[in-house]
Amino acid sequence: MKKWWLLLLTMGVGPACQMFCNTTSCGCGGPPKAGFYDIEGVSLVALNGSGGSGTVLTTGNTVPLALLKLRLAPVTRYFTSRTPHPGGAGVAWACSPADPEFVEQLDSVLVRSRYAYDARHPAGTSLNDLLLAGDYSGNLLPDYLRLRAGTPDESLILRLSTAPAAAGPQQLVVRYRLRNGEVYTAETPVFNIQP
């Protein structure tokens, strides 16, 4: 019988606590003290579209330069610390804190194409000097990364400022290096860019 009362009490503490505390935080003890993202990889997605949306490009698709966007995002694992409950027991909450932070710092990002882009950018060379970071910032990728001072973005939109010298296939590859020495790579499918 004691087990049933204990089970009922345990199941009712969280909802009752929310109701009586009148809070939107994770439990009456407040949100978790710290929440972090651990970077475990990187993704690079080529999109055809304007604004905040777009269609994901697949192998062989053609996209006008003005509509080409690259979404660069770290692949992360979220974790948080435990928070003491008002009753004294430790409770692990299943919601994200307001301001999660990254555990690692970003060292560098290098984007290149497997195919020749123009006379200054043969196959395999960096295209960072052609990439604009963010939808509206107008900063080239190296300047944007310098301004971020090593803080990773949850998602970053990149745009090419110049069309390739000739029509033909492009496949973009990113190398994402963290200050702790971890290196992750990702690539787009082969697609064509219309000037």
ZIURSUL-V481381 format. One record per residue. RES is the residue in one letter. OMEGA is omega as a letter, one per 40 degrees, with the letter a starting at -180 (none if undefined). NEAR is the number of other ideal C-beta (glycine too) atoms within 10 Angstrom. Layout:
BEGIN
res=RES omega=OMEGA near=NEAR
res=RES omega=OMEGA near=NEAR
END
This chain:
BEGIN
res=M omega=i near=5
res=K omega=a near=6
res=K omega=a near=7
res=W omega=i near=8
res=W omega=i near=9
res=L omega=i near=10
res=L omega=i near=10
res=L omega=i near=10
res=L omega=i near=10
res=T omega=a near=10
res=M omega=a near=10
res=G omega=a near=11
res=V omega=a near=17
res=G omega=i near=15
res=P omega=i near=9
res=A omega=i near=12
res=C omega=i near=16
res=Q omega=a near=15
res=M omega=a near=10
res=F omega=i near=9
res=C omega=a near=14
res=N omega=a near=7
res=T omega=i near=14
res=T omega=i near=8
res=S omega=a near=16
res=C omega=i near=21
res=G omega=a near=20
res=C omega=i near=19
res=G omega=a near=20
res=G omega=a near=15
res=P omega=i near=19
res=P omega=a near=24
res=K omega=a near=12
res=A omega=i near=13
res=G omega=a near=19
res=F omega=i near=17
res=Y omega=i near=19
res=D omega=a near=13
res=I omega=a near=20
res=E omega=a near=12
res=G omega=i near=14
res=V omega=i near=21
res=S omega=i near=15
res=L omega=a near=18
res=V omega=i near=16
res=A omega=a near=25
res=L omega=i near=18
res=N omega=i near=16
res=G omega=i near=14
res=S omega=a near=11
res=G omega=a near=7
res=G omega=a near=8
res=S omega=i near=8
res=G omega=i near=18
res=T omega=i near=12
res=V omega=i near=13
res=L omega=i near=22
res=T omega=a near=11
res=T omega=i near=10
res=G omega=i near=10
res=N omega=i near=14
res=T omega=a near=11
res=V omega=i near=20
res=P omega=a near=11
res=L omega=a near=14
res=A omega=a near=11
res=L omega=a near=15
res=L omega=i near=22
res=K omega=i near=21
res=L omega=i near=19
res=R omega=a near=15
res=L omega=a near=23
res=A omega=i near=18
res=P omega=i near=22
res=V omega=a near=14
res=T omega=i near=19
res=R omega=a near=11
res=Y omega=i near=11
res=F omega=a near=14
res=T omega=i near=19
res=S omega=i near=13
res=R omega=i near=13
res=T omega=i near=20
res=P omega=i near=13
res=H omega=i near=16
res=P omega=i near=13
res=G omega=i near=10
res=G omega=a near=6
res=A omega=i near=10
res=G omega=a near=10
res=V omega=i near=18
res=A omega=a near=11
res=W omega=a near=20
res=A omega=i near=8
res=C omega=a near=12
res=S omega=i near=14
res=P omega=a near=20
res=A omega=a near=8
res=D omega=i near=8
res=P omega=a near=16
res=E omega=i near=11
res=F omega=i near=18
res=V omega=a near=14
res=E omega=i near=19
res=Q omega=a near=14
res=L omega=i near=19
res=D omega=a near=15
res=S omega=i near=14
res=V omega=i near=23
res=L omega=i near=16
res=V omega=i near=21
res=R omega=i near=20
res=S omega=i near=24
res=R omega=a near=14
res=Y omega=i near=17
res=A omega=a near=16
res=Y omega=i near=23
res=D omega=a near=13
res=A omega=a near=7
res=R omega=a near=11
res=H omega=i near=19
res=P omega=a near=12
res=A omega=i near=11
res=G omega=i near=11
res=T omega=a near=14
res=S omega=i near=16
res=L omega=a near=24
res=N omega=a near=19
res=D omega=i near=13
res=L omega=a near=21
res=L omega=i near=23
res=L omega=a near=18
res=A omega=i near=23
res=G omega=a near=14
res=D omega=a near=14
res=Y omega=a near=7
res=S omega=a near=12
res=G omega=i near=12
res=N omega=i near=16
res=L omega=a near=16
res=L omega=a near=23
res=P omega=i near=15
res=D omega=i near=14
res=Y omega=a near=20
res=L omega=i near=21
res=R omega=i near=11
res=L omega=i near=11
res=R omega=i near=15
res=A omega=i near=8
res=G omega=i near=14
res=T omega=a near=11
res=P omega=i near=24
res=D omega=i near=17
res=E omega=i near=10
res=S omega=a near=11
res=L omega=i near=20
res=I omega=i near=19
res=L omega=i near=25
res=R omega=i near=18
res=L omega=a near=21
res=S omega=a near=12
res=T omega=i near=15
res=A omega=i near=17
res=P omega=a near=22
res=A omega=a near=13
res=A omega=i near=10
res=A omega=a near=12
res=G omega=a near=12
res=P omega=i near=15
res=Q omega=i near=21
res=Q omega=a near=16
res=L omega=a near=25
res=V omega=i near=16
res=V omega=i near=20
res=R omega=a near=15
res=Y omega=a near=25
res=R omega=i near=16
res=L omega=a near=20
res=R omega=i near=11
res=N omega=i near=10
res=G omega=i near=8
res=E omega=i near=13
res=V omega=i near=12
res=Y omega=i near=16
res=T omega=i near=13
res=A omega=i near=17
res=E omega=i near=15
res=T omega=i near=22
res=P omega=i near=15
res=V omega=i near=18
res=F omega=a near=19
res=N omega=i near=14
res=I omega=i near=20
res=Q omega=i near=13
res=P omega=none near=11
END
